[in-house]
Structure formats: structure tokens, C-alpha cells
Amino acid sequence: MGIFITFEGCDGAGKTTQAKLLATKLGQTRDVLSLYEPGGTSLGELVHSYVRSHGSGEINEASVGQAQFDGMKDFDARVDPIAELFLFAASRAQLVSEIIRPALEQGRIVICDRFADSTAAYQGYGRELSIEQVTKMNEVATGGLKPDLTILLDISPEDGLSRVPEKKDRMEKQARDFHRRVRDGYLKIAEQDPDRFLTVDATQSAEDVQALIWNRIELLLKPQAEQRLL
């Protein structure tokens, strides 16, 4: 089996940057697959269009149905929190079955920008849905698959959102209290599973954050290297 690594954190924490840096470094010697959520499949890209929409209420009907549903980038559907939970679960289930499990079975390293912990933090703690229900939904969607390592880039909503472009997406536009609940949720999730999580202060320089992550990655890779020598 391969190695499954995920990046988590509030908006503006630098997940995408650090995930790309890690993929580039690991890719020099290993077979690496980089993914992001929601996305990675046709279904996932549809959900991604919903998340990245800016709520203008505008929709270009002529372009609906084109690749990656580009015409829905400004779609302003009023989605119930439970319905939103199902959207993310559906996207994740497809990504796990179609992409992640096959890659891990091939011995690849899979790096994913967000995974099930995002749903627990955003829909569970942020939207204040039942954590028990969200956990069960995640278990069904992932088929019990958990990352070998989850890197949580911790940052306050104030610092994180200050890094986000002025035109914010559907999640970034939520009230500040929502983002505070998300951060608190992430910290609680990490506290409950310390062996899986590496929590890093994301206010540090990108270089310092990268160094801390790499130190942990080397420990993760060491057992595999030792097994190959036996």
C-alpha cells in the first residue's frame, strides 16, 4: 500500500501552497498523486463549482453542461446545511473509489488538499450539525479510509481571511463566528487523534512551515525504507 497524506486548515492557512511544495519534493524520488477536495472527478468538479461560486445569482445557461460546469461558477443556490453535507460526501465517495484507493493499491503517495476532516470542521462545527451524524457520513463516504498523516495548518480567522482575495467564495464569505467555530473544531479533532495529526503554526514563513512538515514526513517514510532493507 501507498501513503495517504492530507492537508487541513482554515481558509488562508496556506494548505494549497504547502501541498504543492511537498508533492514537488516527494516527486523527485517517489510516485506522487496530488488531489484536492472537492474535485478530482467529474462529480467532484461539479461540487467544486458550487463551493467556488461567489453568490452573484448569475448563471450563463448557454454554457451549462460544458467541461467542469464552467457556466455554474456564479450559481447562487440556497443549499440547506444537510444537503451541503451530502454534496461533500458524494464527492468524497467518488474520489475515494475512483482515484484514491486505486492509487494507494499501486503503492503511490497520495497528497490531498482537504479530506474528511474538512467536513467535520466546516459542516460539523461550522454549520453546527450533529458531529455524530457527520462522522457517520464521513465513514460511509470514505469506506473507513483514513490518512496516514494529516497536516493541520493552524491560523486564526482574522489572519487567514486577510490573505484571501477580496472576491471570496461561498465558504470564505461566511460570518467570522463561523470561521472561529471551524478553527476550534479543527483543534478539537486534532487533539482527539494526536498520532495522525501534525499541527503547525501557519503564521510562520512558508519555508519554516515546509521544514517542519518535512521533518515529520521523513519519520513517516522511514519505516517503509527499513522494510525494503529487510
Residue frames as a rotation matrix with the C-alpha (Angstrom) as fourth column:
MET 1
0.568 0.823 0.000 0.00
0.823 -0.568 0.000 0.00
0.000 0.000 -1.000 0.00
GLY 2
-0.118 -0.563 0.818 0.99
0.504 -0.744 -0.440 3.58
0.856 0.360 0.372 -0.58
ILE 3
-0.655 -0.127 -0.745 0.91
0.722 -0.396 -0.567 6.53
-0.223 -0.910 0.351 1.81
PHE 4
0.158 0.814 0.559 -2.04
0.768 -0.457 0.449 8.88
0.621 0.358 -0.697 2.20
ILE 5
-0.680 -0.437 -0.589 -1.28
0.696 -0.637 -0.331 12.45
-0.230 -0.635 0.737 3.36
THR 6
0.284 0.821 0.495 -3.87
0.852 -0.453 0.261 15.20
0.439 0.347 -0.829 3.77
PHE 7
-0.882 -0.460 0.101 -3.67
0.389 -0.832 -0.395 18.93
0.266 -0.309 0.913 4.42
GLU 8
0.201 0.966 -0.163 -6.28
0.898 -0.115 0.424 20.69
0.391 -0.232 -0.891 6.54
GLY 9
-0.696 -0.400 -0.597 -6.85
0.647 -0.710 -0.279 24.15
-0.312 -0.580 0.753 7.94
CYS 10
0.259 0.802 -0.538 -8.96
0.447 -0.593 -0.670 27.28
-0.857 -0.067 -0.512 7.82
ASP 11
0.762 0.081 0.642 -9.21
0.632 -0.306 -0.712 29.46
0.139 0.949 -0.284 4.74
GLY 12
0.777 -0.516 0.362 -5.96
-0.378 -0.841 -0.387 31.31
0.504 0.164 -0.848 4.08
ALA 13
0.803 -0.455 0.386 -3.79
-0.244 0.339 0.908 28.88
-0.544 -0.823 0.161 6.06
GLY 14
0.032 -0.831 -0.555 -1.61
-0.970 -0.159 0.183 28.02
-0.240 0.533 -0.812 3.06
LYS 15
0.299 0.153 0.942 -2.73
-0.209 0.974 -0.092 24.41
-0.931 -0.170 0.323 2.51
THR 16
0.972 0.156 0.175 -2.53
0.130 0.264 -0.956 24.53
-0.196 0.952 0.236 -1.27
THR 17
0.565 -0.824 -0.034 0.94
-0.737 -0.486 -0.470 26.08
0.371 0.291 -0.882 -1.24
GLN 18
-0.137 -0.656 0.742 2.35
-0.901 0.393 0.182 23.55
-0.411 -0.644 -0.645 1.22
ALA 19
0.524 0.380 0.763 0.67
-0.062 0.910 -0.410 20.60
-0.850 0.168 0.500 -0.51
LYS 20
0.981 -0.178 -0.073 2.29
-0.082 -0.043 -0.996 21.60
0.174 0.983 -0.057 -3.80
LEU 21
0.256 -0.943 0.213 5.69
-0.933 -0.298 -0.201 22.09
0.253 -0.147 -0.956 -2.18
LEU 22
-0.031 -0.223 0.974 5.52
-0.629 0.762 0.155 18.66
-0.777 -0.608 -0.164 -0.57
ALA 23
0.797 0.397 0.455 4.36
0.082 0.676 -0.732 16.99
-0.598 0.621 0.507 -3.77
THR 24
0.809 -0.547 -0.214 7.24
-0.446 -0.334 -0.831 18.55
0.383 0.767 -0.514 -5.68
LYS 25
-0.042 -0.883 0.468 9.83
-0.999 0.037 -0.019 17.43
0.000 -0.469 -0.883 -3.14
LEU 26
0.043 0.117 0.992 8.49
-0.375 0.923 -0.092 13.89
-0.926 -0.368 0.083 -2.77
GLY 27
0.899 0.437 0.015 8.02
-0.130 0.301 -0.945 13.63
-0.417 0.848 0.327 -6.52
GLN 28
0.301 -0.877 -0.373 11.78
-0.951 -0.246 -0.189 13.75
0.074 0.412 -0.908 -7.02
THR 29
-0.757 -0.651 0.051 12.09
-0.651 0.746 -0.143 10.19
0.055 -0.141 -0.988 -5.71
ARG 30
-0.715 0.567 0.408 8.58
0.213 0.733 -0.647 8.80
-0.666 -0.376 -0.645 -5.34
ASP 31
-0.723 0.597 0.346 5.42
0.439 0.011 0.898 8.36
0.533 0.802 -0.270 -7.43
VAL 32
-0.800 0.371 -0.471 3.11
0.263 -0.489 -0.832 11.10
-0.539 -0.789 0.294 -6.12
LEU 33
-0.360 0.779 0.513 -0.52
0.743 -0.093 0.663 11.89
0.564 0.620 -0.546 -6.91
SER 34
-0.967 0.036 -0.253 -1.78
0.126 -0.794 -0.595 15.35
-0.222 -0.607 0.763 -5.91
LEU 35
-0.311 0.936 0.167 -5.51
0.761 0.140 0.633 15.92
0.569 0.324 -0.756 -5.37
TYR 36
-0.969 0.136 0.208 -7.84
-0.232 -0.792 -0.564 18.49
0.088 -0.595 0.799 -3.88
GLU 37
-0.485 0.859 -0.163 -11.33
0.869 0.495 0.024 18.39
0.102 -0.130 -0.986 -2.44
PRO 38
0.358 0.571 0.739 -13.94
0.088 0.767 -0.635 18.75
-0.930 0.292 0.224 -3.63
GLY 39
0.408 -0.234 -0.883 -12.70
-0.886 -0.335 -0.320 17.77
-0.221 0.912 -0.344 -7.08
GLY 40
-0.511 -0.789 0.342 -10.64
-0.641 0.614 0.461 15.20
-0.573 0.017 -0.819 -8.89
THR 41
-0.683 0.408 0.607 -13.62
0.606 0.779 0.159 13.55
-0.408 0.476 -0.779 -10.63
SER 42
-0.672 0.500 0.547 -16.45
0.300 -0.492 0.817 14.80
0.677 0.713 0.180 -12.84
LEU 43
0.411 0.841 -0.351 -18.82
0.663 -0.011 0.749 14.70
0.626 -0.540 -0.562 -9.87
GLY 44
0.091 -0.465 -0.881 -16.26
0.928 -0.281 0.245 16.37
-0.361 -0.840 0.405 -7.62
GLU 45
-0.865 -0.445 0.232 -15.75
0.502 -0.779 0.376 19.23
0.014 0.442 0.897 -10.07
LEU 46
-0.109 0.910 0.401 -19.48
0.389 -0.332 0.859 19.93
0.915 0.250 -0.318 -10.02
VAL 47
0.650 0.296 -0.700 -19.39
0.749 -0.094 0.656 20.25
0.128 -0.951 -0.283 -6.23
HIS 48
-0.364 -0.867 -0.339 -16.23
0.854 -0.456 0.249 22.35
-0.370 -0.199 0.907 -6.57
SER 49
-0.622 0.207 0.755 -18.18
0.440 -0.705 0.556 24.76
0.648 0.678 0.348 -8.81
TYR 50
0.515 0.854 -0.082 -20.75
0.484 -0.211 0.849 25.15
0.708 -0.477 -0.522 -6.05
VAL 51
0.438 -0.396 -0.807 -18.12
0.849 -0.113 0.516 25.87
-0.296 -0.911 0.287 -3.39
ARG 52
-0.582 -0.812 -0.029 -16.15
0.742 -0.546 0.389 28.31
-0.332 0.205 0.921 -5.53
SER 53
0.010 0.660 0.751 -19.25
0.768 -0.486 0.418 30.27
0.641 0.572 -0.512 -6.56
HIS 54
-0.902 -0.432 -0.012 -19.44
0.366 -0.749 -0.552 33.82
0.229 -0.502 0.834 -5.31
GLY 55
-0.363 0.841 -0.401 -23.19
0.817 0.080 -0.572 34.01
-0.448 -0.535 -0.716 -4.87
SER 56
-0.933 -0.006 -0.359 -23.91
-0.129 -0.928 0.350 36.66
-0.335 0.373 0.865 -7.51
GLY 57
-0.013 0.983 0.181 -27.07
-0.070 0.179 -0.981 34.91
-0.997 -0.026 0.066 -8.61
GLU 58
0.234 0.041 -0.971 -25.91
-0.921 -0.310 -0.235 34.99
-0.311 0.950 -0.034 -12.22
ILE 59
-0.099 -0.285 0.953 -25.78
0.069 0.954 0.292 31.91
-0.993 0.094 -0.075 -14.41
ASN 60
-0.350 -0.109 -0.930 -24.93
-0.882 -0.295 0.367 31.58
-0.315 0.949 0.007 -18.10
GLU 61
0.385 0.627 0.677 -27.38
-0.415 0.773 -0.479 28.92
-0.824 -0.097 0.558 -19.19
ALA 62
0.800 -0.069 -0.596 -25.76
-0.582 0.156 -0.798 28.59
0.148 0.985 0.085 -22.59
SER 63
-0.125 -0.967 -0.223 -22.61
-0.761 0.237 -0.604 27.18
0.637 0.094 -0.765 -21.02
VAL 64
0.111 0.208 0.972 -24.21
-0.854 0.520 -0.014 24.74
-0.508 -0.829 0.235 -18.57
GLY 65
0.908 0.191 0.373 -23.04
-0.048 0.932 -0.359 21.24
-0.416 0.308 0.855 -19.41
GLN 66
0.625 -0.767 -0.146 -19.62
-0.378 -0.133 -0.916 22.29
0.683 0.628 -0.373 -20.65
ALA 67
0.055 -0.702 -0.710 -16.45
0.483 0.641 -0.597 20.84
0.874 -0.310 0.374 -19.17
GLN 68
-0.709 -0.384 -0.591 -16.32
0.663 -0.079 -0.744 21.26
0.239 -0.920 0.311 -15.38
PHE 69
0.258 0.956 -0.144 -19.65
0.955 -0.229 0.187 23.12
0.145 -0.185 -0.972 -15.47
ASP 70
-0.742 -0.670 0.015 -17.96
0.666 -0.739 -0.101 26.48
0.079 -0.065 0.995 -16.05
GLY 71
-0.428 0.635 0.643 -21.31
0.091 -0.678 0.730 28.15
0.899 0.371 0.233 -16.53
MET 72
0.586 0.693 -0.420 -22.18
0.459 0.143 0.877 27.48
0.668 -0.707 -0.234 -12.87
LYS 73
-0.410 -0.884 -0.226 -19.30
0.699 -0.146 -0.700 29.46
0.586 -0.445 0.678 -11.40
ASP 74
-0.899 0.134 0.418 -21.72
-0.309 -0.869 -0.386 32.13
0.311 -0.476 0.822 -10.15
PHE 75
-0.187 0.860 -0.475 -24.55
0.213 0.508 0.835 29.78
0.959 0.055 -0.278 -9.28
ASP 76
-0.739 -0.051 0.671 -26.39
-0.532 -0.568 -0.629 31.01
0.413 -0.822 0.393 -6.19
ALA 77
-0.008 0.746 -0.666 -28.41
0.106 0.663 0.741 28.03
0.994 -0.065 -0.084 -4.99
ARG 78
0.018 0.100 0.995 -29.74
-0.955 -0.293 0.046 28.20
0.296 -0.951 0.091 -1.43
VAL 79
-0.053 -0.153 -0.987 -28.40
-0.115 0.983 -0.146 24.90
0.992 0.106 -0.070 -0.13
ASP 80
0.843 0.400 0.361 -29.50
-0.424 0.079 0.902 23.53
0.332 -0.913 0.236 3.23
PRO 81
0.037 -0.901 0.432 -26.58
-0.996 0.003 0.091 22.55
-0.083 -0.434 -0.897 5.54
ILE 82
0.158 0.062 0.985 -27.67
-0.249 0.968 -0.020 18.89
-0.955 -0.242 0.169 5.46
ALA 83
0.958 0.191 0.213 -27.84
0.162 0.251 -0.954 18.99
-0.235 0.949 0.210 1.67
GLU 84
0.576 -0.815 -0.061 -24.38
-0.755 -0.501 -0.423 20.56
0.314 0.289 -0.904 1.66
LEU 85
-0.025 -0.545 0.838 -23.11
-0.765 0.550 0.335 17.71
-0.644 -0.632 -0.431 3.81
PHE 86
0.533 0.308 0.788 -24.45
0.181 0.869 -0.461 15.20
-0.827 0.388 0.408 1.28
LEU 87
0.962 -0.206 -0.177 -22.78
-0.241 -0.346 -0.907 17.08
0.125 0.915 -0.383 -1.58
PHE 88
0.153 -0.974 0.169 -19.35
-0.982 -0.169 -0.082 16.83
0.108 -0.154 -0.982 0.01
ALA 89
-0.017 -0.105 0.994 -19.93
-0.476 0.876 0.085 13.20
-0.879 -0.472 -0.065 0.99
ALA 90
0.848 0.385 0.364 -20.92
0.134 0.510 -0.850 12.26
-0.513 0.770 0.381 -2.55
SER 91
0.749 -0.631 -0.201 -17.87
-0.555 -0.432 -0.711 13.99
0.361 0.644 -0.674 -4.00
ARG 92
-0.073 -0.820 0.567 -15.57
-0.978 0.170 0.120 12.26
-0.195 -0.546 -0.815 -1.48
ALA 93
0.323 0.255 0.912 -17.07
-0.224 0.956 -0.188 8.81
-0.920 -0.143 0.366 -2.03
GLN 94
0.995 0.061 0.079 -16.45
0.065 0.198 -0.978 9.10
-0.076 0.978 0.193 -5.76
LEU 95
0.484 -0.874 0.026 -12.89
-0.776 -0.443 -0.448 10.37
0.403 0.197 -0.894 -5.26
VAL 96
-0.039 -0.487 0.873 -12.01
-0.818 0.518 0.252 7.55
-0.575 -0.704 -0.418 -2.87
SER 97
0.434 0.295 0.851 -13.41
0.051 0.935 -0.350 4.76
-0.899 0.196 0.391 -5.04
GLU 98
0.979 0.048 0.199 -12.31
0.200 -0.012 -0.980 6.12
-0.045 0.999 -0.021 -8.41
ILE 99
0.596 -0.759 0.261 -8.93
-0.285 -0.504 -0.815 7.70
0.750 0.412 -0.517 -7.62
ILE 100
0.223 -0.592 0.775 -7.52
-0.958 -0.281 0.060 7.39
0.182 -0.755 -0.630 -4.10
ARG 101
0.546 0.006 0.837 -7.89
-0.443 0.851 0.283 3.67
-0.711 -0.525 0.467 -3.32
PRO 102
0.946 -0.225 0.233 -6.57
0.323 0.596 -0.735 2.53
0.027 0.771 0.636 -6.71
ALA 103
0.505 -0.801 0.320 -3.56
-0.380 -0.540 -0.751 4.85
0.775 0.258 -0.577 -6.36
LEU 104
0.212 -0.401 0.891 -2.77
-0.966 0.049 0.252 3.59
-0.145 -0.915 -0.377 -2.85
GLU 105
0.774 0.130 0.620 -3.09
-0.125 0.991 -0.052 -0.01
-0.621 -0.037 0.783 -4.02
GLN 106
0.844 -0.507 0.176 -0.47
0.283 0.141 -0.949 0.79
0.456 0.850 0.263 -6.65
GLY 107
0.255 -0.773 -0.582 1.90
0.963 0.147 0.226 1.95
-0.089 -0.618 0.781 -3.91
ARG 108
-0.124 -0.276 0.953 1.69
0.521 -0.835 -0.174 5.65
0.844 0.475 0.248 -4.76
ILE 109
-0.719 -0.044 -0.693 1.88
0.621 -0.489 -0.613 8.55
-0.312 -0.871 0.379 -2.31
VAL 110
-0.014 0.805 0.593 -1.42
0.772 -0.367 0.518 10.44
0.635 0.465 -0.617 -2.41
ILE 111
-0.854 -0.216 -0.473 -1.47
0.462 -0.732 -0.500 14.05
-0.239 -0.646 0.725 -1.19
CYS 112
-0.117 0.911 0.395 -4.92
0.845 -0.118 0.521 15.59
0.521 0.394 -0.757 -0.83
ASP 113
-0.952 -0.079 0.294 -5.70
-0.026 -0.941 -0.339 19.25
0.304 -0.330 0.894 -0.14
ARG 114
-0.310 0.815 0.490 -8.65
-0.943 -0.197 -0.269 18.71
-0.123 -0.545 0.829 2.28
PHE 115
-0.735 0.217 -0.642 -10.43
-0.002 0.947 0.321 15.45
0.678 0.237 -0.696 3.11
ALA 116
0.011 0.869 -0.495 -12.96
0.627 0.380 0.680 14.18
0.779 -0.318 -0.541 5.65
ASP 117
-0.369 -0.190 -0.910 -11.70
0.902 -0.307 -0.302 16.40
-0.222 -0.932 0.285 8.49
SER 118
-0.991 0.057 0.124 -12.78
-0.010 -0.937 0.349 19.44
0.136 0.345 0.929 6.47
THR 119
-0.235 0.969 -0.079 -16.36
0.024 0.087 0.996 18.21
0.972 0.232 -0.043 6.53
ALA 120
0.086 0.215 -0.973 -16.18
0.934 0.322 0.154 17.60
0.346 -0.922 -0.173 10.27
ALA 121
-0.664 -0.454 -0.595 -14.78
0.660 -0.729 -0.181 21.10
-0.352 -0.513 0.783 10.83
TYR 122
-0.976 0.219 -0.016 -16.90
-0.196 -0.835 0.514 23.09
0.099 0.504 0.858 8.36
GLN 123
-0.248 0.950 -0.192 -20.21
-0.267 0.124 0.956 21.25
0.931 0.288 0.223 8.29
GLY 124
0.042 0.231 -0.972 -19.99
0.774 0.607 0.178 19.75
0.631 -0.760 -0.154 11.78
TYR 125
-0.299 -0.252 -0.920 -18.55
0.878 -0.451 -0.162 22.55
-0.374 -0.856 0.356 13.88
GLY 126
-0.986 -0.154 -0.060 -19.01
0.118 -0.910 0.398 25.46
-0.116 0.385 0.915 11.47
ARG 127
-0.512 0.859 -0.012 -22.60
-0.313 -0.173 0.934 24.72
0.800 0.482 0.357 10.42
GLU 128
-0.629 0.188 0.754 -23.27
-0.762 0.041 -0.646 23.24
-0.152 -0.981 0.117 13.89
LEU 129
0.305 0.643 -0.702 -24.60
-0.661 0.674 0.330 19.95
0.685 0.363 0.631 12.55
SER 130
0.885 0.059 0.461 -24.51
-0.395 0.619 0.679 16.82
-0.245 -0.783 0.571 14.68
ILE 131
-0.074 -0.989 -0.128 -20.88
-0.987 0.054 0.152 15.71
-0.144 0.138 -0.980 14.95
GLU 132
-0.320 0.027 0.947 -22.08
-0.211 0.972 -0.099 12.13
-0.923 -0.232 -0.306 15.29
GLN 133
0.710 0.649 0.273 -24.04
0.160 0.230 -0.960 12.36
-0.686 0.725 0.059 12.03
VAL 134
0.689 -0.521 -0.504 -21.13
-0.725 -0.502 -0.472 14.00
-0.007 0.690 -0.724 10.22
THR 135
-0.316 -0.841 0.439 -18.75
-0.818 0.476 0.323 11.31
-0.481 -0.257 -0.838 11.48
LYS 136
-0.003 0.408 0.913 -21.05
0.131 0.905 -0.404 8.53
-0.991 0.118 -0.056 10.27
MET 137
0.918 0.359 -0.169 -21.43
-0.083 -0.243 -0.966 10.24
-0.388 0.901 -0.194 6.89
ASN 138
0.293 -0.900 -0.323 -17.66
-0.954 -0.298 -0.036 10.51
-0.064 0.318 -0.946 6.55
GLU 139
-0.385 -0.435 0.814 -17.21
-0.476 0.849 0.229 6.84
-0.790 -0.300 -0.535 7.42
VAL 140
0.451 0.626 0.636 -19.68
0.309 0.560 -0.769 5.82
-0.837 0.544 0.059 4.73
ALA 141
0.929 -0.042 -0.368 -18.17
-0.328 -0.555 -0.765 8.15
-0.171 0.831 -0.529 2.12
THR 142
0.122 -0.985 -0.125 -14.58
-0.992 -0.118 -0.036 7.07
0.021 0.128 -0.992 2.75
GLY 143
0.647 0.157 -0.746 -15.29
-0.234 0.972 0.002 3.41
0.726 0.174 0.666 3.33
GLY 144
0.945 -0.261 -0.194 -13.26
0.270 0.295 0.917 3.73
-0.182 -0.919 0.350 6.51
LEU 145
0.254 -0.899 0.356 -10.18
0.811 -0.002 -0.584 5.11
0.526 0.437 0.729 4.73
LYS 146
0.930 -0.042 -0.365 -8.11
0.209 -0.756 0.620 7.42
-0.302 -0.653 -0.694 6.93
PRO 147
0.673 -0.737 0.057 -4.95
-0.394 -0.423 -0.816 9.37
0.626 0.527 -0.576 6.13
ASP 148
0.344 -0.689 -0.638 -1.60
0.786 0.582 -0.206 8.10
0.513 -0.431 0.742 7.41
LEU 149
-0.585 -0.516 -0.626 -0.77
0.749 -0.639 -0.173 11.71
-0.311 -0.570 0.761 8.24
THR 150
0.497 0.717 0.489 -2.89
0.793 -0.604 0.080 14.85
0.353 0.348 -0.869 8.41
ILE 151
-0.662 -0.741 -0.115 -1.09
0.743 -0.628 -0.233 18.19
0.100 -0.240 0.966 8.45
LEU 152
0.511 0.847 -0.144 -3.19
0.858 -0.492 0.149 20.87
0.055 -0.200 -0.978 10.13
LEU 153
-0.611 -0.636 0.472 -2.05
0.608 -0.758 -0.236 24.39
0.508 0.142 0.850 9.32
ASP 154
0.151 0.690 -0.708 -3.43
0.985 -0.166 0.048 26.41
-0.085 -0.705 -0.704 12.20
ILE 155
-0.871 -0.337 0.357 -4.24
0.380 -0.923 0.055 30.09
0.311 0.184 0.932 11.83
SER 156
-0.529 0.712 -0.462 -6.79
0.297 -0.355 -0.886 32.49
-0.795 -0.606 -0.024 13.31
PRO 157
0.282 0.716 0.639 -9.73
0.909 0.014 -0.416 33.51
-0.307 0.698 -0.647 11.11
GLU 158
0.808 0.014 -0.589 -8.52
-0.011 -0.999 -0.039 37.11
-0.589 0.038 -0.807 11.23
ASP 159
-0.154 -0.958 -0.240 -5.05
-0.486 -0.138 0.863 36.25
-0.860 0.250 -0.444 9.93
GLY 160
-0.517 -0.050 0.854 -6.27
0.497 0.795 0.347 33.64
-0.697 0.604 -0.387 7.48
LEU 161
0.434 0.803 0.408 -9.01
0.822 -0.168 -0.544 35.67
-0.368 0.572 -0.733 5.84
SER 162
0.563 -0.306 -0.768 -6.68
-0.245 -0.949 0.199 38.64
-0.789 0.077 -0.609 5.49
ARG 163
-0.568 -0.819 0.082 -4.74
-0.234 0.256 0.938 36.50
-0.789 0.514 -0.337 2.99
VAL 164
-0.217 0.592 0.776 -7.85
0.767 0.596 -0.240 35.62
-0.604 0.543 -0.583 0.95
PRO 165
-0.873 -0.083 0.481 -8.62
0.425 -0.614 0.665 37.63
0.241 0.785 0.571 -2.23
GLU 166
-0.835 0.548 -0.047 -11.32
-0.466 -0.750 -0.469 40.27
-0.293 -0.370 0.882 -1.99
LYS 167
-0.002 0.841 -0.541 -13.72
-0.914 0.218 0.342 38.19
0.405 0.496 0.768 -4.09
LYS 168
-0.674 -0.290 0.679 -14.37
-0.659 0.651 -0.376 35.41
-0.333 -0.701 -0.630 -1.60
ASP 169
-0.701 0.425 -0.573 -16.02
-0.145 0.701 0.698 32.07
0.698 0.572 -0.430 -2.32
ARG 170
0.244 0.967 -0.078 -19.09
-0.152 0.117 0.981 30.59
0.958 -0.228 0.176 -0.64
MET 171
0.474 -0.110 -0.874 -17.25
0.782 0.508 0.360 29.37
0.404 -0.854 0.327 2.45
GLU 172
-0.588 -0.805 -0.075 -14.89
0.767 -0.527 -0.365 32.32
0.254 -0.273 0.928 2.80
LYS 173
-0.535 0.454 0.713 -17.89
-0.125 -0.877 0.464 34.68
0.835 0.159 0.526 2.83
GLN 174
0.274 0.671 -0.689 -19.34
0.626 0.420 0.657 33.11
0.730 -0.611 -0.305 5.98
ALA 175
0.816 0.131 0.564 -19.55
-0.268 -0.778 0.568 35.15
0.513 -0.614 -0.600 9.20
ARG 176
-0.131 -0.960 0.249 -16.46
-0.696 -0.090 -0.712 35.46
0.706 -0.267 -0.656 11.39
ASP 177
0.019 0.209 0.978 -18.11
-0.921 0.384 -0.064 33.36
-0.389 -0.899 0.200 14.12
PHE 178
0.951 0.295 -0.088 -18.49
-0.301 0.827 -0.475 30.53
-0.067 0.478 0.876 11.60
HIS 179
0.442 -0.861 -0.253 -14.75
-0.192 0.185 -0.964 30.59
0.876 0.475 -0.083 10.89
ARG 180
-0.271 -0.502 0.821 -13.95
-0.919 -0.118 -0.376 30.68
0.286 -0.857 -0.430 14.61
ARG 181
0.504 0.519 0.691 -16.05
-0.688 0.725 -0.043 27.55
-0.523 -0.453 0.722 15.12
VAL 182
0.912 -0.220 -0.347 -14.25
-0.142 0.624 -0.769 25.88
0.385 0.750 0.538 12.22
ARG 183
-0.022 -0.991 0.133 -10.85
-0.526 -0.102 -0.844 26.62
0.850 -0.089 -0.519 13.74
ASP 184
-0.179 0.017 0.984 -11.93
-0.968 0.177 -0.179 25.42
-0.177 -0.984 -0.015 17.19
GLY 185
0.814 0.552 0.181 -13.33
-0.496 0.823 -0.278 22.29
-0.302 0.137 0.943 15.54
TYR 186
0.594 -0.679 -0.432 -10.06
-0.230 0.372 -0.899 21.53
0.771 0.633 0.065 13.79
LEU 187
-0.339 -0.779 0.528 -8.12
-0.748 -0.117 -0.653 21.87
0.570 -0.616 -0.543 17.03
LYS 188
0.151 0.479 0.865 -10.54
-0.874 0.474 -0.110 19.52
-0.462 -0.739 0.490 18.82
ILE 189
0.949 0.201 -0.243 -10.30
-0.305 0.781 -0.544 16.95
0.081 0.591 0.803 16.02
ALA 190
0.238 -0.948 -0.210 -6.50
-0.326 0.126 -0.937 17.07
0.915 0.291 -0.279 16.12
GLU 191
-0.311 -0.321 0.895 -6.45
-0.935 -0.067 -0.349 16.78
0.171 -0.945 -0.280 19.90
GLN 192
0.502 0.632 0.591 -8.56
-0.712 0.690 -0.133 13.62
-0.491 -0.354 0.796 19.70
ASP 193
0.941 -0.200 0.274 -6.22
0.314 0.818 -0.481 11.95
-0.128 0.539 0.833 17.19
PRO 194
0.663 -0.696 -0.275 -2.67
-0.520 -0.693 0.500 13.18
-0.539 -0.189 -0.821 18.02
ASP 195
-0.067 -0.735 0.674 -0.87
0.170 0.658 0.734 10.27
-0.983 0.164 0.081 16.35
ARG 196
0.199 0.230 0.953 -2.35
0.945 0.212 -0.249 11.13
-0.259 0.950 -0.175 12.97
PHE 197
0.901 0.313 0.301 -2.08
0.389 -0.890 -0.237 14.91
0.194 0.331 -0.924 13.16
LEU 198
-0.395 -0.895 -0.207 0.81
0.916 -0.400 -0.023 17.31
-0.062 -0.199 0.978 12.82
THR 199
0.748 0.661 -0.051 -0.39
0.662 -0.750 -0.006 20.76
-0.042 -0.029 -0.999 13.85
VAL 200
-0.367 -0.910 0.194 1.76
0.930 -0.365 0.046 23.62
0.029 0.198 0.980 12.55
ASP 201
0.123 0.308 -0.944 1.55
0.377 -0.894 -0.242 27.35
-0.918 -0.326 -0.226 13.26
ALA 202
0.247 0.065 0.967 0.69
0.963 0.093 -0.252 28.69
-0.106 0.994 -0.040 9.81
THR 203
0.985 0.076 -0.152 1.70
0.072 -0.997 -0.033 32.26
-0.154 0.022 -0.988 10.65
GLN 204
0.155 -0.988 0.023 5.34
0.105 0.040 0.994 31.26
-0.982 -0.151 0.110 10.24
SER 205
-0.186 -0.303 -0.935 7.15
-0.872 -0.389 0.299 31.75
-0.454 0.870 -0.191 6.94
ALA 206
0.767 0.488 -0.416 6.36
-0.638 0.646 -0.419 29.27
0.064 0.587 0.807 4.18
GLU 207
0.044 -0.859 -0.511 9.94
-0.482 0.429 -0.764 27.99
0.875 0.280 -0.395 4.42
ASP 208
-0.712 -0.291 0.639 9.70
-0.698 0.193 -0.690 27.33
0.077 -0.937 -0.340 8.17
VAL 209
0.261 0.887 0.382 6.35
-0.810 0.416 -0.413 25.58
-0.525 -0.202 0.827 7.76
GLN 210
0.671 -0.050 -0.740 7.77
-0.575 0.596 -0.561 23.45
0.469 0.802 0.371 4.96
ALA 211
-0.401 -0.911 -0.095 10.74
-0.577 0.332 -0.746 22.44
0.712 -0.244 -0.659 7.12
LEU 212
-0.496 0.296 0.816 8.51
-0.776 0.271 -0.570 21.32
-0.390 -0.916 0.095 9.99
ILE 213
0.629 0.772 -0.092 6.35
-0.711 0.523 -0.470 19.30
-0.315 0.361 0.878 7.62
TRP 214
0.401 -0.535 -0.744 9.36
-0.565 0.496 -0.660 17.63
0.722 0.684 -0.103 6.02
ASN 215
-0.621 -0.615 0.486 10.73
-0.751 0.290 -0.593 16.57
0.224 -0.733 -0.642 9.40
ARG 216
-0.073 0.693 0.717 7.51
-0.655 0.509 -0.559 14.65
-0.752 -0.510 0.417 10.03
ILE 217
0.754 0.346 -0.558 7.41
-0.657 0.401 -0.638 13.25
0.003 0.848 0.530 6.51
GLU 218
-0.155 -0.903 -0.400 10.89
-0.744 0.373 -0.554 11.78
0.650 0.212 -0.730 6.94
LEU 219
-0.678 -0.016 0.735 9.68
-0.633 0.519 -0.574 9.93
-0.373 -0.854 -0.362 10.02
LEU 220
0.389 0.910 0.142 6.68
-0.617 0.372 -0.694 8.65
-0.684 0.182 0.706 8.07
LEU 221
0.662 -0.172 -0.729 8.86
-0.664 0.316 -0.677 7.39
0.347 0.933 0.095 5.22
LYS 222
-0.261 -0.911 0.320 11.49
-0.960 0.209 -0.186 5.79
0.102 -0.356 -0.929 7.46
PRO 223
-0.036 0.264 0.964 9.53
-0.469 0.847 -0.250 2.60
-0.882 -0.461 0.093 8.31
GLN 224
0.918 0.393 -0.046 8.97
-0.205 0.374 -0.905 1.95
-0.339 0.840 0.424 4.59
ALA 225
0.418 -0.847 -0.327 12.65
-0.770 -0.140 -0.622 2.36
0.482 0.512 -0.711 3.87
GLU 226
-0.370 -0.554 0.746 13.55
-0.882 0.461 -0.095 -0.01
-0.292 -0.693 -0.659 6.68
GLN 227
0.393 0.613 0.685 11.07
-0.314 0.790 -0.527 -2.62
-0.864 -0.008 0.503 5.44
ARG 228
0.907 -0.071 -0.415 12.63
-0.405 0.120 -0.906 -2.54
0.114 0.990 0.080 1.96
LEU 229
-0.028 -0.999 0.022 16.01
-0.923 0.018 -0.383 -3.37
0.383 -0.031 -0.923 3.51
LEU 230
-0.066 0.055 0.996 14.69
-0.727 0.681 -0.086 -6.49
-0.684 -0.730 -0.005 5.26
